Amino acid sequence: MKIASITAIVSAISLAICLKGLHYFHLIKWNPIGFYKKWELFEGSSKLFQWSTLTLLLFVVALLLYISLQFVHIIPAVLTSLLLGLLFTITIEWFALDLPLQLASFKKLSIPFIVVVICLLRFLLETANFHMKEHTAQKGN
């Protein structure tokens, strides 16, 4: 559980920093902490608190993904991270940008955001697969 927590912390902090950078350089057309205003949560709080809460939420999601996906070591991590990354990013941007269900909406998706999420999912999956195989190998000895 220690390795899962450390991996999830690194993944959450990396994704939060990447989201801030993508937003700062206008590579995504939505605000990563904009859902607070939309859902009327923590509106009066500081940006640091909002980003910290987002990082905590990303940590929980990454930890759940790590734990659940370590049992999918049969499927290659490249394929799994690519499919899950595309599914997650398209869903997030679809809701964040309020895109209609049209083929032309795919042009509005952020390629850098998709790449960042796929790379971080690959990191999570490879780490989970490695430690699962190591655990089963030590169990057999």
Secondary structure, DSSP 8 states (H G I E B T S, - for coil): -HHHHHHHHHHHHHHHHHHHHHHHTTSSSS-TTTHHHHTT-STTS-HHHHHHHHHHHHHHHHHHHHHHHTT-TTS-HHHHHHHHHHHHHHHHHHHHHT--SSGGGGGGS-HHHHHHHHHHHHHHHHHHHHHHHHHHHHHH-
